[in-house]
């Protein structure tokens, strides 16, 4: 069962990845940083999801 926190981290990570990918087309110098932060949020969401699954057993 996914909690609101996991869904929020996942959604925000996807948003940052999308913004980073679009800004790459406009040669924005911070595009790689935004994409990296998005990946961190995706990883955090995956870890929280796995932690919740492991603790439920």
NUROLUM-613668 format. One record per residue: x, y, z of N, C-alpha, C, O in turn. Coordinates in Angstrom, 3 decimals, decimal comma, m for minus. Layout:
+----------+----------+----------+----------+----------+----------+----------+----------+----------+----------+----------+----------+
!      n_x !      n_y !      n_z !     ca_x !     ca_y !     ca_z !      c_x !      c_y !      c_z !      o_x !      o_y !      o_z !
+----------+----------+----------+----------+----------+----------+----------+----------+----------+----------+----------+----------+
!        X !        Y !        Z !        X !        Y !        Z !        X !        Y !        Z !        X !        Y !        Z !
...
+----------+----------+----------+----------+----------+----------+----------+----------+----------+----------+----------+----------+
END
This chain:
+----------+----------+----------+----------+----------+----------+----------+----------+----------+----------+----------+----------+
!      n_x !      n_y !      n_z !     ca_x !     ca_y !     ca_z !      c_x !      c_y !      c_z !      o_x !      o_y !      o_z !
+----------+----------+----------+----------+----------+----------+----------+----------+----------+----------+----------+----------+
!    0,842 !   m1,178 !    0,000 !    0,000 !    0,000 !    0,000 !    0,888 !    1,243 !    0,000 !    1,757 !    1,398 !    0,859 !
!    0,663 !    2,112 !   m0,958 !    1,481 !    3,314 !   m1,075 !    0,872 !    4,435 !   m0,230 !   m0,331 !    4,691 !   m0,275 !
!    1,723 !    5,081 !    0,526 !    1,261 !    6,190 !    1,343 !    1,318 !    7,481 !    0,539 !    1,870 !    7,524 !   m0,561 !
!    0,746 !    8,518 !    1,101 !    0,762 !    9,817 !    0,425 !    2,171 !   10,360 !    0,291 !    2,479 !   11,040 !   m0,688 !
!    3,040 !   10,070 !    1,261 !    4,417 !   10,562 !    1,212 !    5,167 !    9,934 !    0,036 !    5,908 !   10,620 !   m0,667 !
!    4,974 !    8,636 !   m0,175 !    5,653 !    7,959 !   m1,281 !    5,159 !    8,501 !   m2,613 !    5,949 !    8,750 !   m3,524 !
!    3,852 !    8,683 !   m2,719 !    3,285 !    9,206 !   m3,965 !    3,766 !   10,630 !   m4,212 !    4,033 !   10,999 !   m5,356 !
!    3,881 !   11,431 !   m3,164 !    4,356 !   12,806 !   m3,314 !    5,807 !   12,842 !   m3,781 !    6,145 !   13,599 !   m4,691 !
!    6,666 !   12,032 !   m3,170 !    8,069 !   11,984 !   m3,597 !    8,183 !   11,499 !   m5,031 !    8,975 !   12,031 !   m5,809 !
!    7,397 !   10,491 !   m5,383 !    7,436 !    9,948 !   m6,738 !    6,975 !   10,999 !   m7,751 !    7,610 !   11,192 !   m8,788 !
!    5,870 !   11,672 !   m7,445 !    5,333 !   12,680 !   m8,363 !    6,284 !   13,859 !   m8,530 !    6,506 !   14,335 !   m9,643 !
!    6,846 !   14,327 !   m7,414 !    7,769 !   15,450 !   m7,499 !    9,036 !   15,060 !   m8,255 !    9,588 !   15,868 !   m9,002 !
!    9,497 !   13,826 !   m8,065 !   10,661 !   13,348 !   m8,810 !   10,398 !   13,300 !  m10,301 !   11,246 !   13,693 !  m11,101 !
!    9,212 !   12,813 !  m10,678 !    8,857 !   12,792 !  m12,102 !    8,770 !   14,202 !  m12,674 !    9,208 !   14,456 !  m13,796 !
!    8,201 !   15,109 !  m11,894 !    8,111 !   16,502 !  m12,335 !    9,500 !   17,092 !  m12,573 !    9,736 !   17,746 !  m13,590 !
!   10,415 !   16,859 !  m11,637 !   11,770 !   17,388 !  m11,801 !   12,488 !   16,760 !  m12,991 !   13,227 !   17,445 !  m13,699 !
!   12,280 !   15,469 !  m13,216 !   12,884 !   14,828 !  m14,379 !   12,333 !   15,417 !  m15,674 !   13,076 !   15,634 !  m16,631 !
!   11,037 !   15,671 !  m15,696 !   10,422 !   16,257 !  m16,884 !   10,936 !   17,675 !  m17,123 !   11,252 !   18,029 !  m18,259 !
!   11,024 !   18,486 !  m16,077 !   11,545 !   19,850 !  m16,208 !   13,002 !   19,819 !  m16,660 !   13,411 !   20,623 !  m17,498 !
!   13,782 !   18,896 !  m16,111 !   15,180 !   18,784 !  m16,517 !   15,335 !   18,376 !  m17,963 !   16,206 !   18,883 !  m18,670 !
!   14,484 !   17,451 !  m18,409 !   14,568 !   17,000 !  m19,802 !   14,162 !   18,112 !  m20,763 !   14,789 !   18,288 !  m21,808 !
!   13,131 !   18,854 !  m20,424 !   12,707 !   19,961 !  m21,287 !   13,754 !   21,069 !  m21,293 !   14,028 !   21,662 !  m22,335 !
!   14,335 !   21,346 !  m20,133 !   15,329 !   22,425 !  m20,072 !   16,621 !   22,051 !  m20,781 !   17,393 !   22,934 !  m21,155 !
!   16,872 !   20,756 !  m20,973 !   18,042 !   20,327 !  m21,756 !   17,924 !   20,814 !  m23,196 !   18,922 !   21,171 !  m23,821 !
!   16,683 !   20,826 !  m23,723 !   16,473 !   21,284 !  m25,093 !   16,731 !   22,779 !  m25,251 !   17,064 !   23,242 !  m26,342 !
!   16,576 !   23,540 !  m24,156 !   16,798 !   24,974 !  m24,198 !   18,192 !   25,353 !  m23,697 !   18,476 !   26,529 !  m23,466 !
!   19,054 !   24,357 !  m23,531 !   20,444 !   24,561 !  m23,109 !   20,557 !   25,339 !  m21,797 !   21,416 !   26,209 !  m21,651 !
!   19,689 !   25,017 !  m20,856 !   19,750 !   25,624 !  m19,531 !   20,898 !   24,977 !  m18,772 !   21,014 !   23,752 !  m18,757 !
!   21,745 !   25,780 !  m18,143 !   22,954 !   25,247 !  m17,515 !   22,655 !   24,386 !  m16,287 !   23,489 !   23,564 !  m15,905 !
!   21,498 !   24,551 !  m15,666 !   21,156 !   23,798 !  m14,451 !   20,337 !   22,541 !  m14,743 !   19,834 !   21,916 !  m13,809 !
!   20,190 !   22,157 !  m15,996 !   19,332 !   21,033 !  m16,362 !   19,804 !   19,723 !  m15,730 !   18,985 !   18,945 !  m15,242 !
!   21,100 !   19,475 !  m15,733 !   21,617 !   18,235 !  m15,163 !   21,385 !   18,170 !  m13,658 !   21,100 !   17,103 !  m13,114 !
!   21,506 !   19,303 !  m12,991 !   21,269 !   19,355 !  m11,552 !   19,803 !   19,055 !  m11,226 !   19,515 !   18,312 !  m10,288 !
!   18,896 !   19,622 !  m11,986 !   17,467 !   19,384 !  m11,767 !   17,136 !   17,915 !  m12,005 !   16,364 !   17,323 !  m11,250 !
!   17,710 !   17,329 !  m13,040 !   17,463 !   15,913 !  m13,315 !   18,054 !   15,038 !  m12,211 !   17,451 !   14,032 !  m11,837 !
!   19,205 !   15,398 !  m11,693 !   19,821 !   14,621 !  m10,614 !   18,989 !   14,692 !   m9,342 !   18,829 !   13,685 !   m8,652 !
!   18,461 !   15,857 !   m9,027 !   17,596 !   15,979 !   m7,854 !   16,322 !   15,164 !   m8,061 !   15,824 !   14,550 !   m7,117 !
!   15,792 !   15,152 !   m9,275 !   14,627 !   14,321 !   m9,579 !   14,910 !   12,845 !   m9,368 !   14,067 !   12,115 !   m8,848 !
!   16,091 !   12,405 !   m9,768 !   16,465 !   11,007 !   m9,550 !   16,601 !   10,679 !   m8,070 !   16,270 !    9,573 !   m7,643 !
!   17,086 !   11,634 !   m7,291 !   17,191 !   11,429 !   m5,845 !   15,803 !   11,251 !   m5,241 !   15,602 !   10,380 !   m4,395 !
!   14,848 !   12,067 !   m5,668 !   13,485 !   11,926 !   m5,163 !   12,866 !   10,598 !   m5,586 !   12,131 !    9,988 !   m4,809 !
!   13,150 !   10,143 !   m6,799 !   12,653 !    8,842 !   m7,252 !   13,251 !    7,718 !   m6,409 !   12,550 !    6,782 !   m6,026 !
!   14,535 !    7,813 !   m6,127 !   15,204 !    6,801 !   m5,307 !   14,648 !    6,801 !   m3,888 !   14,437 !    5,741 !   m3,299 !
!   14,412 !    7,982 !   m3,346 !   13,834 !    8,087 !   m2,006 !   12,441 !    7,474 !   m1,962 !   12,100 !    6,793 !   m0,994 !
!   11,634 !    7,701 !   m2,984 !   10,302 !    7,112 !   m3,034 !   10,391 !    5,588 !   m3,101 !    9,616 !    4,888 !   m2,448 !
!   11,329 !    5,079 !   m3,887 !   11,487 !    3,625 !   m3,990 !   11,952 !    3,027 !   m2,670 !   11,486 !    1,959 !   m2,273 !
!   12,865 !    3,706 !   m1,989 !   13,336 !    3,210 !   m0,695 !   12,231 !    3,234 !    0,358 !   12,100 !    2,292 !    1,140 !
!   11,441 !    4,298 !    0,383 !   10,327 !    4,365 !    1,330 !    9,303 !    3,274 !    1,047 !    8,767 !    2,665 !    1,972 !
!    9,033 !    3,030 !   m0,226 !    8,090 !    1,985 !   m0,600 !    8,603 !    0,613 !   m0,161 !    7,852 !   m0,193 !    0,389 !
!    9,881 !    0,357 !   m0,409 !   10,473 !   m0,929 !   m0,018 !   10,504 !   m1,086 !    1,504 !   10,280 !   m2,180 !    2,023 !
!   10,782 !    0,010 !    2,216 !   10,827 !   m0,027 !    3,670 !    9,452 !   m0,353 !    4,242 !    9,338 !   m1,150 !    5,173 !
!    8,403 !    0,264 !    3,686 !    7,043 !   m0,001 !    4,147 !    6,658 !   m1,458 !    3,869 !    6,026 !   m2,105 !    4,704 !
!    7,040 !   m1,972 !    2,695 !    6,738 !   m3,373 !    2,347 !    7,470 !   m4,331 !    3,282 !    6,903 !   m5,338 !    3,707 !
!    8,728 !   m4,025 !    3,605 !    9,519 !   m4,915 !    4,469 !    9,000 !   m4,912 !    5,901 !    9,045 !   m5,939 !    6,578 !
!    8,515 !   m3,780 !    6,361 !    8,022 !   m3,699 !    7,733 !    6,626 !   m4,289 !    7,911 !    6,225 !   m4,579 !    9,038 !
!    5,884 !   m4,472 !    6,831 !    4,542 !   m5,033 !    6,942 !    4,556 !   m6,543 !    7,110 !    3,539 !   m7,128 !    7,484 !
!    5,676 !   m7,182 !    6,845 !    5,738 !   m8,649 !    6,935 !    6,116 !   m9,114 !    8,294 !    6,210 !  m10,319 !    8,530 !
+----------+----------+----------+----------+----------+----------+----------+----------+----------+----------+----------+----------+
END
